[in-house]
Amino acid sequence: MNAMEQTSWATPPEDISTAIVAVKKKLRAQIGDVNALFARIEAALEIEVADIVATKERGEDVWPVIQFSDIAAGTVSKQQLDLIHRRGCAVVRGQVPVETATAWDRSLVDYVDSNDFEKKYRGPADDFFGTLAASRPEIYPIYWSAAQMEARQHANTATVQSFLNAQWKNESQGTVWFDPDQDSMYPDRIRRRPPGVTSQGLGAHTDSGSVERWLTPAYQEVFSTLFHGDFDSYDPWDAAHRTEVDEYPSSTMCSVFRSFQGWLALSEMQHDQGVLHVVPAPSAMAYLLIRPLLEDVPEDSLCGAAQGKALGVNEQWHPLLMKAVSGIPDVQPGDSVWWHSDLIHSVAPVTDQEGWGNVIYIPAAPMCEKNARYAANVAERFRLGESPTDFPQEDYEVEWPNRFAEAQLNEIGARALGLRGAVR
């Protein structure tokens, strides 16, 4: 089978441009009337965008705001749940007490300072965001501090992750895709942005694959309804086949299924100080996927999608979606912020930032076979103090004597790393 005949690639094709031409031909044939399909998607998104814009004009929060106490008590209202499904994102107030979060913040300062990190830091080691407008991020490539590990294995974190996982349809097509009540502890980095910073921010994008979303067999299954012209049956909350997706290798990739990306605030952050923004409509992925099939896009282009890079979203190809970009409300230390793994997100620019902007990145990555495999790898990296394999191998912490130790894992942490209990 030559490149033009092949229409799915489990591993990167030798010639991406030729593969794109081939897969677009296949998808157009499956869909039939592409223009009609896109018109239906665009009409549905216009309603969502109009509602988002009107909500902002009324001075109301676009992001659903949920109290942790309601999650813990099981008293989140149906109206709030419906809004989470519609928006694909949420702020959880008081996931941990303010005092706990600020103590973690101080602990992180002690951790990096005691190990002379600033003098040893060699600069960014990946170019994942190379196609986006961005400033040098204030991202620290450390993973095994006491603060990070305590936050990951905190009982309240597990409660929120389970709540968020439950928003997904985890059983469909006769398969249980993941266990919503067991996380796999996906270690990520921290951000420390000091007062006075001027930053260009980070352009709108989605993670978890770019060209893969069109080219790979598993993603073609995930989006099968769309790729067969049936937008009405598309459910962005159905986990079917998502736990079977593999991204193409790159310097920064994700080897697990994340139901939500997220972070925990360690400092107060005002809504106008260079904070996270999203396009709060999970169905916007349908727009991104079908847009490149229209006739005004070059045949070998997926609206700028490039292997090994974040999937960028912009005014040129996605003007309707860009009207809906909406920032988080003010957050306090101990609040957490979450967004559906397909959601378009960005970081707004800021001039002379007021206050700190400090977070620990913690997603929801429910246990499944795929995530269990990566958890076993993570456990080994944790023991050695090395960088997780989804990130550049910088390995700053190998010789740091005060990194978090295996003996400090609680039951939640040990199970998440596959060191206790079994995957159900």
N, C-alpha and C positions, 0 to 999 in steps of 0.2 A: 504493500500500500504506500503510495507516494504522499508527500506532504499535503497536496491539495485534496487527496481523497480522505485523509485522516481528519476526524472531527472532534477528537478529545485526546488530551495528553496528560497522563498521570505524572510525567516528569516534563521539565521544560523542553519545548521543541527547539530544534537547532535554529530554525528560522521563525522568529516570533511573528514577523510581518506576514509571511506566507500562511502561518497557522491562523492568524486573525482573519485573513481573507476567506479561508476555508470554513472556519466556524461561523462566520457571518452568513455565508451562503447556506449552510445547513440550517441555521436558526430561522432565516427568512423563509426557507421552504417549509419548515415545521409550522411556523406562525401563520403563514398565508398573507393576510392583509396587515402588514406591519404598521402602516399609517393609522389604520383604524384602532389597532391595539394601543398605540401610543396616545391617540386622542382620548381613549377611555381613561388611561392612566393619568394623563395631564388634567382631564376634567375632575377626577377624584382628588388629585393633589391641589388643584386650584381651590377647592372647598376647604381643605385642611389649611392651606397657606392663608386664605382669607380669614379663617377663624383665629389663627395664630397672630396675625397682624392686628385684628380687632381686639384681641385680648391684651396685647401690649399697649394699644392706644387707650384702653380703659385703665391702664396703670395696674393691671393684675399680673400675677405670676403666671408665666406660660408653663414653667416646670411644676409638676405635682410636688407638693411638700407634705411629707408623711412624718408623723411623730414616731420615734422608736418605741415609745411606750405602747402605742396602738398596735405596732407590729408584734411586740412581745405578748400583748393581751389578746391578739386575734380580733381586734376591733376596727381594723381599717375598713372604711365604708365601701360599699359597692360603687358609689360615685367616684371615689378616689381610685379604686382598682380599674375602673373603666378608663379613667383619665391616664393612668400609667400605660395601659394598652394603647390608647390613642396617641400619646406623646412619645412613648418609648424611653422615658427617662424619669428620674425622681431625685429629690433631695430628702435624705433622712435626717431629721433633727435629733440630736442627742444620742447618736449611736453609742458613744462613750461619754462620760462626764468631761466637762471642760478641763478639769484638773488633770485627768488622765492624759488627755491629748497634749496639753502643754508640757506635762512631765516628759512625755515621749519626745517632744520637740527639743527640750533641753538635753535629753539623753543622746539624741542624734548629734547635737553639736559637740558634746563631750566625746562621742565615739569617733567622729572624723578628726577632731582636733588632737585627741590623744594619740592618734595614729599618723599624724602629720600628713593628712590626705592632700591638703592644698599644695604642698611642695611636690608630692609624688604624682599628682594628677597629670595625665598626658594629653588631655583634650578629648573631644568627641571621637569615638572609634567606629561610627557607622554613618551611612549617608542615606538612611531610610527615608528621610523627609527632603531629599535633595531636589525633588521636583516642585516643592512648595515654597511660598514666601515664608521665611522664618528668620528669627534671630538666633544667635547661639543660645541654646536652652540652658537653664540652670538645673540640669538633671545630674544627680550624683549616681554614678554606677556602683552603688553598694546595695547589698541584698540581705546581709545576715546580722544586722544590728539587733540588739535586744528590743528596741522600740518597734522595728518592723515585724519581728517574729511574734512579739506579744500582741500586736495589733491583728496579725493574721490569725492567730489561734485564740483570740478573745471570744468568749461565748456570745457576746452581742453581735460580733461580726458574723459568726456562723448563723445566728438567728436571721439577720438581714439577708444573707446569701440564700438561705433556704426559702425565705419569703419571695425573693426575686426569681429564683429558679422556678417556683411554683406558678409564676405568671406564664410560663411556657407550656406548650403541649409536649410533655416528655414521652408520651406513648402514642404511636400512630403506625399505620400500615403493619400492625401485628408485632411491632417491636417496641421495647422499652429502651429509649435512647440514652437516658442518664438517670442517676439517682438525685432528686432535687434536694435531699436532706444531708448530702455528704459532699463537701468541697474537696478539691484536690490541691489546694494551696499553690497558686501560681505566683512565684516570687517576681517582683518587679522592683523598680528603683524608687528614689525619692526626688522631690523637687524642693529646692530652697531658693526662693527668689527674694533678694533683700530690698529694703526700702530704697527709693531713689532710682530704681532701674528704669531705663527707657528701652522698650522691646517692641519689635515689629509683630510679635505674636507668631502664630502658626496657621497656615492656610487651611481651608476646609478640606476634609478628607474622610475616608473610612479606612479601617484596618482590616485585618484577617483576609488579606488577599486582594490583588488588583486584577491582572489578566487571568488569574486562576478562576475568577467568578464566571468567566465565559468558557475557558478552555478545558478545565479539568472534569473528569467523569463525575466525581462526587458533587461538585457544585452544579453541574448540569442537572443532576437529580434534585438537589435542593430547590432549584428554581425551575423545575420541570413544567409547572403549570404556566408560568410566564413564557417560557421558551416554547410552549405549544399554543400560545395565544389566549390563554384563559386567565385574565387578570382577576375576575370575580372569585376564583377559587384560591388565589394566592393568599397564604397566611404567613406573615413574617414571624409569627410566634410558634410555628410548628417546627420542632427540632429534627424532623425526619432528615436523615442523611448528613446533618451538620456535624455529627460526631465522627464522620468518615472522611471529612475534608482534610487534605494536606496542602499546605502552602508550598510553593517552590522555595528552595533554599535561598536565604539572603542573610545579610549581616544582622538584621533584626527581623524576626518573624514570630509567629505564634503557633506553637505545636499542640495547643489544646483548644477545646471548644469553650469559649466564654459566653455565658448567657448575657452577662452585662460586664462592661468595663466600668471601672470605678476608682475613686480615691477617697481617702479620709483626710479631713482638714486638720492641720496642726496649728493653724493660726487663723485669726479673723481675716476675712477677705470681703471687700466691698464689690458689688456687682459691676462697677465701672473701672475696676483696677486690673485689667488684663486677664480676665477670667475665662473659663471654659464656656463655649457656645456650642449649640447643636442645631440641626434642623429637626425639630421634634415631631417627626412623622416616620415611623418604621417603614411604611409603604413607599417612601421615597426611593428605596432600593430598586423598585420596579422601574422607576423613571431612569435611574442610572444604567440599568441593564439593557433597556430597549432603546434608549437614545442613540447609541452608536450604530444601530441598524438602519437609521433614516438616511436618506439619499444625500444629505448635505455633508455627511461625515466621510472623509477619505476611506477607501476600501480597506487599507491596512492599518486603520486607527480605531481604537476603542475610546475615543474622546480623551486621549492623553494617557490612558493607563499604561504603565510600564512595569516590567518584571522587576521584583525586588524593591519597589517603591510603594509608598502609600497611594491609595486610589484617590486622586485629587478631584475636587468638585469646584466649578468656577462659573463665572458669569458668561463666558463664551458658549458653553454647552448646556448649562443648567440654570438659566436665569430665574426661572420660577422658584426653584428650591432656595436660591440665595436670598430671596425676599423673606424667608422664614427663619433665618438664623437668629437664635435667641439665647441669651446668656443666663447663667444661673443667678438666683437671688443672692443677697448677702448671706454668708455662712459664718458660723462660729467654730472654734476648735471643738472637735468631737462630732461634728456633722459629717455625713458622707454624701457623695454625689455619684450617681449611677446612670449609665446609658446603654441601651440595647446594642449588641455587638455590631449590628448593621448601620447604626445611626451615624450620619454625617456630623462631624464635630471639628472644632477649631479653637484656637486661643486668640482672644482679641489683643490688639496692640495696646500699649500703655506708655505714657510719658511721665517720668518722675513718679513712679509708683509710690503710693502711700501705704506704709505698713509692709509686713512680710506676706509672702505667698507660699506657704509650706504645706506639702501634702505627702502622704504615703500612698502609692498606687496599689490598690487591692481590688482585683476583679472578683466576679463570681464564676467559678470554673467547676461545675458539678462533676462528680465522679462518673466515669464511663470507661470503657476499655482504653480508648485513646488517651484520656487524661490520666489514667492509672499508669500507663507506660511512661508518660512524661514525669509523673510524680516520683517514680522509682529513680529516674535520672536526676531529678531535683534533689532527692534524698542524698545521693552520692555527692553532688556538688556542694550541698549544705555541709556534709561531714568534712569535706576538704577545704571549705571556705572559698571555692571557686565561683566564677560567674555562671549563672544558669546558661544552658546551651542555646537558648533562644536569643541570647544577647552576645555582643562582642566579648571575646575571652580576655577581659582586662585583669581579672583575678587580683584585685587590689587587697582583698581581705585575707588571703591565704595565711599570712604571718601575723595577723592582728590577734593579740592574745585575749581581747575582751569581746570577741564576737559571740553570738548566742550559741550555746552548747546543746548537744542532743539530750543531755540529762535534764534540760530545762523545758523540754516539750511536755505539754499537757496532753490529755487524751485527744482533744480536738486536733492539735498539731500533729501528733503521731499518726492518727488515722488519715489525716489529709496527705501525709507523705508516704502512706502505704506501709508504715512501720508497725501498725497495730490494726487488727480487724481485717476484713476482706471486702472487696468490691462486690456489691450486691447486684 
